[in-house]
């Protein structure tokens, strides 16, 4: 019995393994407890090991690679279609094995511990920003119950707290709770500022991030996020990269007649959000005569609503980013519309 490939479905405690031969026939099924996995692969002859790219998969990918195995991480969207009815760990492992045998399934590169640590700063900052937004929204909502209305945005949080403190009609218990929310929001703001300082230092030290920040609409945070979380060699073309970000239209064609809808919104949501927000900032600043007012953009704004134009511009920005990361060439500004 010669095993060509082993598909591994990871979990917290029990891992399910499915081994297939050259013909794709299942020749091994095993369930191992977490502490048994590494010794099993340490004794096994070098083989291709396939995992779904999910939590912990990069860690196990590094372990299997160090043991001499060839590791492939498959994007979850390529594995899901092969999961049979009655989802369980065995069916998941079989789906990974079947997806790995299909041509054209591009694997996800295994990240080093250092790469994951650097990207972790970005995810932690994003989490803290969400928590800060939740706190400020809760403050505004509770204050509204007592007739105090404040404007949106973090910048209005301190003023809202002072208004509540100075309003005798607000019960003391409500004042205390709103002040507590304000203090938590202020503490998060301090932590976010510290992370921003650290991320700025990372951006300045990262040559790819500095290069991408030259693209209009991509700031230091967006450039660093792209540099740390994207491998341009993973994508066949610029359009493939834009499609991975969910910035290309969904297709529902039949009978030879193409029908294109809205963007798919698949792929990395955070990167898509950063590109669309950056595109909106470019559109707001694209006044006639400015460097950002290129002929392509002004003609687009002349026939499309601003939000649709922003998505189209984000798509173009994604393609430019891919080309720059593949070639290493600096951004060349397009001439402004005369």
N, C-alpha and C positions, 0 to 999 in steps of 0.2 A: 504494500500500500504506500504509494508516494503522494504526499500532500503538496500541491502547488501553491495553495493560498489558504490562509486562515483568517476568517472574519471574526472580529471580536465585538460583542455588544457589552459595553462597560456599564457598571452600576456602582452603587455604594458598597455592596457586600458580595454579590455573586456575579461573576462574569460568565457569559455564554459564548462558547467557541464553536465555530463551524468550519471544518476543513474540507476543501474540494480538490479534486485531481485535475489533470490536464483537460479532461472533457467536461468539467464543471459538475461532475457527480459528487454528491456529498459522501465523504468517506470517514468523517469524524465528527462527533458531537460530544462536547464536554462542557461541564459546568464546574467552575473553579471559584473558590473563595478568594477574596482579594489578596490575602497573603500568599496564596498558592500560584498566582499568575506569573510573577517574575521568575521563580524557580522553574516553572514549567517551560517557559521560553528560553531560559538559560541552558536547559538540557536539550532543547529541540534543535535540529539542524537548521541552518539559515533558510528562511522562507519568507514569502511576501505576506505581511500582516496588514490587514485593512480594518480601519475603524471609521465610525461616523464622527465628523468634526463637531464635538460637543464639549461640555464641561469635563476637564481632565484628560481629554484626548491628546493634547500636545504633551502633557506630562508622560503619558504612557508611550507616546510616539518616540520621545527622547530615550526612554528606557529600552524599548524594543530595538531602536537603532544602535544603541550602545552594545546590545547583545549580538549584533551582527545581522539583524533582520532588515529587510527592505520594507519601509513603512509607507502606507498611503492613507491619507485622511480624506474622506469623501464628504462634500457638502450635504447637509441633511435634505435639501430639496431634491437631490438626485437619488436618495435612498428611499424616501417616503413612498413613491409610486410602486415600489416592489414589495411593500409590506402587505401580506395577505390578510384576509378577514380573520378576526379574532387575534388582535395584537397581543403579543407576549414577547418575552426575551428571546425565545428560540426563533420566532418569526422575524424579529428584528435582525438577528444575526444572519439568518438566511437572506433577508433583503439586502444587507450589506454585501454579502457574498455575490448575490446576483447583480447588484448595481456595479460592483467592481469589475465584472466581466464585460460590461458594455463599453464599446468604443466611444470616445468623445467625452467621457466623464473626466473633467479636469480636477485633479486632487488639490487639496489645500496644503501649502508647505507647512512642515512642522516648525513651530516657533521655538526659539531658544528661551531659557528662563529669563534672560536679560531683556529680550524683546517683549515678553509678556509683562515683566515688571514695569517697563517703560510705558506700555500701553495702559497699564492699570491706573496710572495717574489720570489718564483721560477719562476712564470709566468712573473712577471715584469722584472726580470733579463733576461729571455729568449727574451723578447720583446726588451730590450735595446741592447742586443747582436746583434739581427737582424738589428736594426737601425744602429748600429755602422758598421756592415758589409756593409750595403747599402751605407753608406757615404764613406767608404774607396773604395768600388768598383766604386762609382761615381767619386771620385778623380782620380783613376787610368784611368778610361775611358776618362775623360776630358783631362788629361795630355797626353794621347796617341795621341789625336788630334793635339798636338803640338810637336810630336816626342819624348816625354819623357816617357819612359817605366819603370815601377817599378814592383818589385816582389810582389807576393800575400802575404796577411797577414797583420794584424794590426801593427805588428812591423815595417813595412816599411813605414807607413803613415807619420811619422814625417820627415823622410829623403826625401820623395817625396815632401812635402811642401817646404823644404829648397832648393831642386833642382829647383822647379818652381820659387821660389823667386829670385834665382840667375841666371835665364836664361833670358837674355835681349830679346830673340826672342819671348817670350811669352807676348802677349799684357797685359797691366796693368789690364784691366777688367777681363781677364781670371785668372790672378794671384790672384786678390782679391777674386774671387769666389772659387778657389781651396783652398786658405787659410781659407776662411769662412768654407768650408766643413771640413778642417782639425781641426779647432777650435771646431766645433760641435762634431767631432769624439773624440777629446781629452777630452771634457767635459763628454761625455758618458762613456769614459774609466774610468774617476775618479768615476763616479756614480756606475759603475759596480764593481769597486774595493771596494767601501764602502759596497755594497750589499754582495759581496763575504766575507767580514770580518764578517758581520752579520750572513750569512749562515753558516760560519765556527763555529761560536759560537753556533748556533742552533744544528749543527751536534754533537759537543762535548757534548751538554747537552741532546741529545736524545739517549737513550740506544740502541734502535733498529737500528738507523742509524750507530752508532759506531760498532755494531755487523756485519752489512752487509758490512761495509767498509773493513772487513777482507777478503772478497772474491776477488781473483785476478781479476783485470779489473774493479772493482767498487770503485770509489773514493768517497770522502766526498759529492760532489754534487749529484752523482748518488745514493748514499746510502740514503741521506736525501730525495731526490725526491721519491724513492721507499717507504721510511718509512712514508712520509706524504700523499702520494696519493694512496696507496695500502692497501687494507684490505684483508689479506690472507684468512680469514674465508669465504670470498665471493666466493671462488673458490673450486670446489670439489676435484681437484687434481692438481699436478704440471703441467700436460699436459694442463689442462683447463686454468691455468694461462698463460702458454706459448702461447696458442691459442688466448687468450684475447689480448696479446701483438702483435699478428700478426706474430709470429715467427714459426708457424707450416705450413706445405705445404698445398696448396689448393688441394682439391680432385675433380677429374672429372671421377669417376668410373661408369661403366655400365656393365651389363651382368656378374656380378661377377668378373670382371677383374679390379683390382685397378689401378688407374692412378693418380699419385701425381705430382703436378707442383711446381712452386715457392712459396715462403711464401705468406700468404694472405695479409699482410700489413694492417690488420684491428687493431682496438683497439687503445691504447695509443701510438701515434707516438713518443712523446718525450721520453718515457721510452724505447721504442724499439731502438731509435737512441742512447741513452746513453749506452745501453747494447751492441749494435753492435760496437760502437766506443771503448768501454772498451775491447771487445773481440779482436779488431784489435791491441790495445796496448799490450795485452797479447801475441798475435802471433808475433809481432815485437820483443818482449823481450824474446821469448821462444827459446833461443839458447841451443844447446846440453850441458847438464851438469847443466843448471840453474834449479832453483826450479819450474819454470813455465813449463818446458819441460816435461810434464807428458806423459806416454805411450800413452794414449788415444789421446791427442792432436797431438803428433808427427806422429802417425799412420794416423790420419785424414789429416794432412798436406801432408803426403806422397802420398795420392790418390785423394785429392781435391784441387782446386784452393784456394788461400788465402781468397778471399772474401766469397766463399761458406763455407769455414771452419770457418770464423768469425761468420756467421749467425748460424751455428751449435753450436758453442761455446756459443753464446749469448743465444740460446735456453737452453743449459745446465745450464748456469748461472741463467736464470730465474727460472728453476726448483729448483736449489739449494736455491735461495732466498725464494721461496715459502715454502720449507721445513724448512728453518731456522726461518721464521716468524711464521709458525704454531707451531713448537716445542720449539722455544726459544733456541735451541742449537747453540753453536758457530761453526764456520767453521773449518772443519778438512782438512788440506792440503793433497792432493793426493801425493804419493811418486813420485819423479822425475824419468825419464827413465834412467836406468843405462847404 
